[in-house]
Every structure is written in structure tokens, then in C-alpha cells.
């Protein structure tokens, strides 16, 4: 197994080197047996098990997107997706937690200096978060009083900070439309068990509750501030990831893990094919069935096509991080390409379950867990294909938009 001691992150500029990235990919592969063993218990706990939690933290897998200037690994989006896919082959729920925390912690690295000073004072601390429904923030001398209940806090059990959406009450300052973000220590909130679902059960996506929590002004990001925008006037600035747009990065890296999960499903189908007969026929094994082999090949091809799209999109993001322009037209096309990947991944997962047969729906079968996790994750609001296609269609025709450009 590759070890972190051998994966020293190089200087504070640029993305992590190929050797560093390849090392983390190997770590992810090495962790697959552990993740597969722990996955059933993780579903019962509805969060990563202690053994998985330790593996994520010991191997720095919650710091992969954090820039090196803050003590993170600083992987490119392409290399992060490579790691994500391998983790998802072990347990998609763990990959989801890893992606959410990496993405939210990286977005925190785009925040104003005061936020970065607070959150990263002791190194690259893991950050989770939620913004809808928003909480409320009331202005007081020197800061804000925060109240709210935020469901769907994936990675809540692994994080030390939370990025929470809030609307303002009794505040007269300039605020542009949108959601303000406050940063709260996790230990200032209460976690309420609320995550009882059919897929992604092991993500710890419970509800965080804040009751009259005070935060200083430096931990509030109002929507009229340049949070998430390219701002070279900040002290904390200079990594390639400081130039990346938040939503395309989070959406694209989130789809990567679904590709890895379906790859694992296809591996299961392929391994069973030489052993299982085609019931109600004279065909002794599925490998002797032209229909089964055709369907397997089609499903694998769909996943391969999704990977080609994925790495084309991440290559663009990596070039943007080096200063290449990312036009509105390209962003709309990026959004539609994400929709195309989701349709391919979903179709391949459904085909895999037809091939696996009714026995695959037993809850103790690993393929069932992959399928449930993929089925739920493809329905995330950022993944709904029809929205992505409409955004692209409207852009092509010059019709009125349905979403602000920053949201796609």
C-alpha cells in the first residue's frame, strides 16, 4: 500500500505532481477491501464507520482539493476524479462524503481572508455544509447571531466546520439576491438524526441545528462580497484552484464517483457471467448467451463514454485553473455534458440490474447497495438531466435563462 509519508506534496504553487496524484489513486485502490467490508456497517450507522473515518483522515483523503498554500494536497480536478472513482468502487457513500467535504473545504479556500484565517488556523480542517433551506442571521455588535436547521449535511460526522446558508433579518446593509454563507464550528451545533433513506444511507447526511450561535463578522460572507470570485487582492490567493468556478467543479467531481460505482457493478456482472446459467433456457452460462454479452458490452461502453466526457470536462477545468477563459457558452455546454453523463450512468446501472436478475435486489448483495446509491445520487438537483439540457438549449437560442450563470 502506498503511504502518505512517501507522498510529500511539492511546492506551494501549481497542482500536485503526477507522482503525488498517482500515489493517492493507489491508496484509494488499496482501501477498496476495507471500504467493501465496512459498507454494510456504515449503512446501519448511517455514516462512515470509525475504521473508515480513520482511513480517510490518516490518508489525507479529505484534503485532496484544498490548495497546498493551506496545507492541502492540491490535486487537479482530473486527478481528484481519478481518486473518487476508485473510492466509489469500494463504497459510493464514502466517496460521496469525501467529495462533499473536499468540495466544501475547497470552496472555503475561495472565501475572504477572515474566513480562511478562522477555518484554516490549525491546518486544512474538513468542512461540510448546506444552504437550503437557509437559516437566519441577525446582526449584533461585532458579529452575527445564527439560528437554523440544515438537513442533508453529508459528512457531518467527519467535519469540524460547516458552511451554512442564511438569510438576514433586521439588516440594512447592501445584499445582492442569493444566499449568504456563515461559517460555524461543528461543535457549536447539534446534529439530529434525520437521514433515513434508500440510497447513500452511509453518508451521515443528518440535520445540523444552530440555536443563537454567535460568530464574528469575519465568519460571515455576504452575497455582495467577492466570495467565490477571482480576487487577487486577498492575502490567501495564488493556487490554481483559486481560479476555478465552484459549481462546475463540484458537479463534475460528484459525477465521477457515480461512474466508479457503476464500474464496480459491471465488474460484479462480468465475474458472475461464466458461472450463472440463463434460467428458463438451455443456455448453461451467461457467457454463452449472445443477449447477455451484448447487454454487458453496451453497459460497459456507456460507462466508458461517460468517462471520456468526464475527463474532457475536467481537462477544461484544469486549463481554466491555469488562466484559460471559461465562456458562458462553454459553461452551458459543460452543464449539458454533465446531464449526458448522468443519463449514461443511470442507463448502465439499470442494465446491470436487469443482467444481475431478481436476486440482486437482496439487501445483502453488494450490487444492490451500489445500485441504490447511484439511483439516489443521480437525482441530486445538480444532476437532473432535463435542467442541464434546457440551460444549454436556451443558451444556444438566446432565450431567457432559467438560472443565473454562476449556478451552472
N, C-alpha and C positions, 0 to 999 in steps of 0.2 A: 504494500500500500504506500502511495506517495504520502509524504508527511509535510506539514506546514513548515517545519524547521528548514526544509530544503527549498521552500518556495518563497524566498525573500523577494519582496516587492521592490522593484528598482526605483530610480529617482522619482521625484515628485511631479514630473511633467510627463505628459503623454499617457496613453493607455498601458496597462500591464503588458509585459513581453509575451511572446508566443510560448516560451518555456513555462512561464508562470501560469498562463491560461491552460496549457495542456496539462499541467500538474493538477489543477483544480478539476478538470474533466476526469482525470484518472481517479482522483479522490471520490468524485461522485459515483463513478463506476464501482469502486471498491466498497462503497457504502450500500450498494444495492441489496445484498443479502440481509444486512441489518434492517434496512427500511422495510423489506418484504416481511421479515419475521415480526417486526413491531407493528405493522399496519393494522392487524385486527385489534390489538390492544388500544392503538391510537383511536380507532373508531369508537371503542367503548368509552374511552376517556373524553372523546370529542376534542382532542388536542394532541399534539405530538407527545410521545411518552418521554419520561426522563432520559432514557438512553438516547433517543433521537435528539432531544433538546441539547444534550451534552455534545453529540456528534456535530450538530450544526454550529455550535459555538466554538468548540475546540478546533474545528477545521475552518473557521472564519467564513462560513458559508452565508452568514447574514451581513457580510461587509463587502460583497463582491462588486457592487456598483458604486460604493462610496469612493470618492476620489482619494488618491494617495496623499494629497495635501492634508487630509483629515485623518490619516491613519488607515484608510481602507485599502482594498486591493486594486481598484481602478480598472476592472475589466471593461473591454469594449462591449457594445450591445451584442455583437456577434458571438463573442466568447461566453458571455453570460448565458445566452440562449443555448449554447452547446452544453454548459453545465446543467441548466434547467432540464433539458431533455433527459439527461442521464439520471438525475434525481427522480424525475417523474416515473421512470421505469421501475423504480423501487416503490414509490408511494406518491401518487399525484397530490394528495393532500399536503404532504410535507413540501413538495415542490411549490404548491400554492402559497404556503406560509413563507417560504424562502423568497418567492418572487414579490409578495406583498411587502415584506419587511425591507428587502433590498430596494424596491421601487420607492417606498415612502421615505426611507432613510436618505436615498439619493435626492429626492425632491427637497428634503430638508436642507441638503447641501446647496440648494439654489436660493434659500431664504436669505433675508437680510442678516447682516453680521451679528446683530444681537441674538437672534435665534440660534445661529451656528455657535456662538460663544457659549450659550447655555446648554444646548443639547450635546455638543461635542467636546465639552470641557474635559471630560475624562476619556476621550477617545471616541471611536465610531460606535456609539450606542445604538441598539436596534430601535426603530421607530415603526409603529403601526398607525392606523388612523381610519377615520370615517368622516364623511361630510354631510350625509343625508340620512335621516332628517337632521337639520342643523340644531345645535344648541343655542344658547343666548349668552351674550356678553354685555355686562353693564360697566360703564366707565366709572372708575373711582380714582382718587389721588394716587398717582404712581403706577397705575395698572388697571386691571380688569377683574371683575367677579364673573366666574364662568359657571353656568348651570346647563345640564343637558343629559340626554340619554342617546347613546350612539350604538345601534346594533351593527352586526356584521363586521366586527373588529377582528378580522383574520390576523393570526399571530399575536393575539392579546397576551398569551401566556409566555411568549418569548421576549416581549418588548419591555423597554424601560421608559420610553417616551411615547406620546400619542400626538398625532396631528389631527385636530378636530375642527370641523366646520361649524361656524357660528354666525348668527345674525346679531345685529347690535340693537340694544334697547336704550332709549334716552341718550342718544349720542348725536351731536350736531355737526360732527366733522365731515369732510368730503369722503364719500364712499361710492365707488362705481358699482353698477349692478354685478351681483355674483355672491360668492361665499367667502367670508373672511376665515382665516385659519389661525387657531391658537395652538400653542404647544404646552402640553400638560405632562408632568411626570406620571407614570402609570400608578405609582403608589398614592397619588392624590385622588384616585378614583376607585370606585367599587366595580368589580366585574360580576355581572349577574348571568347565571347560566340560562341561555336562551336559544342555543344553537342545536336544534333538533330537526334534522333534515335527512333527505335520502341520499345525497351525494356530498362530497367534500366534508364529511362529518368530522374528520380528524384535524380540522384547521383551527379550532379554538375561536371560532368567529362569534363570540358572545357579545353581550351588551355592556358597554362601559358607562358608568353613571358618575357625573360630577355634581356635587352639591356645594354651592358657594365656595368654589375654589378660587383663591386669589393668584393671579400671575402678574408679573411686572410688565410694563409696556413693551419691553424687549422681546417678550414671548408671544406677542400678537402681531399678525401680519394682516393689515387691512388691504382690501382689494384695490385701493388706489396706489398702493406701493408697488415697487418693481419686483415683487416676489415672482420667481419662476421665469423671469425675463433675463436676457443677456445684459448684465450690468457690471462692466469692468471697473466701476468706481468702488466696488466692495473690497474690503480687505481680504475676504475669503473668496478668491477668484483666480482662475488660471488653468484649471484642469480641462481636458477636452469635454468632459461631461457637463461643464458649465455652459456649453453652447447648445445642448440638446433640448428639444421640446418635450415637455413632460408627458403629455397624453400619448403620442405615438410610441414613445419608448415603453411606457407601462403596458399599453395594449399589445404591442408586438411581442415583448418578452413574456407576457401572460399566455399568448397563444403557443409559444414554443413548448411549454410544459405539456400542453394537450397533445401536441404531435408526439412527444416522447411517450406519453401514456398509451396512445393508440399503437405505437410501435411495439410496446410491450404486449398488447392484446394480440397483435399479429404474430408475435413470437410464440405465444401460447398456442394459437391455432395451428401454426406450422409444425410445432413439436408434436401435437396430437394427431396430425393428419396421417402419418404412417401407421398409427395404432388403432384408430377408431373406424368401425365399419359405417357404411351408409345404411341406416336402419330402413327396413321395409323394401330393400333392394337386394340383388345378388352381388353388389359391389362389396368386396371384402375390406378394403381400406379407402379412406378418402383420397389418398394419393392415386388410386385407380379410377377416380371419378373426374371426368372432364369438367363437369359443372363446378365441383368444389375447387379444383385447381384454377379454373377461370376466375371464380369469385375471389379466391385468395390473391391471385395476381392483381386483380383490379383494385382490391382494398390496399394492397401494398403500394401500388402505383399512385393511388390518391394521396397516401401519406408522403411518398417521395415528392410528388408535385407540390404539396403544401410546404415541404422543406425547401424546395427551390424558391418558392415565393418568399418564405421567411427570410432566407439568407440574402435574397435580393433587397428586401426591405431593410434589414439590419446593415447591409453594406452601405446603403444610402445614409442611414443614421450615423454610421461611423464616419462617413465623409463630411456630414454636416458638423460633426464634432471637431473636424479639422478646418472648418471655415466655409464649406460649400453651402450655397444658398439652398433653402428649402421653400419652394414657392407654394402659394396657396393651391395651385393646380396639382402639385406633387403631393401635398398633404391630403387632398381629396382622393387622389388615386391610391395613396397609401391606405386610407380608410377602407376603400372598396377592396383592395387586395387582402386586407385583414378579413373582410367578410368572405372572400373566396376561400381563404384558408379554413375558416370555421365550417363552411359547407363541406369541404373535402374531409376534414377531420370527423365531422359528425357522420357523414355517409360511410366512411371507413369503419367507424366504431359500430354502427348499426349492422353493416355487412358482417363484421366479425362475430357479432352475437347470433346472427342467423346461422353462420357456419358452425359456431360452437354448439348450437342446439339448446333445447329447453333446460338441460342440466346446468348450463352456465348461469342460470338465474338463481341457483342456490347461493345463499348469502355467504357460505364459507368458501366459495370459489373465488380465487384472486381476480379472474377476469370480470366477475360481477362488480367488484369494487372499482376497478379501472373504468368500467362502463358507466357506473353511477356517477363517479367523479367527473368524467368527461361530459356526461349528459347535463349535469348541473352547470359546469363551468362554461359550456358553450352558450348558456343562456344569460351570462353576465351582460349588463347593459352595453358595455363596450364591444361585445361580440355579436350583437344581434345583426345578422346579415342585411336585412331589409333597410335598416337605418344607414348602414355604410353605403349601400348601393344608391339610395336616394340622395345622400350627400354628394356622391360622385356625379350622378345624373344631373342634379341641379347645377353643379359647378360647370359641367360640360355645356349646358344650355344657357347659362347666365341667369337662371331663375333665382328667386329669392331663397336664401339659405334657411335651413331649419335649425341650425346650431351655430354658435359663434366659432370662428376658425380655431380659437385656442382650445376648443373642446374636441377637436379631431385632428 
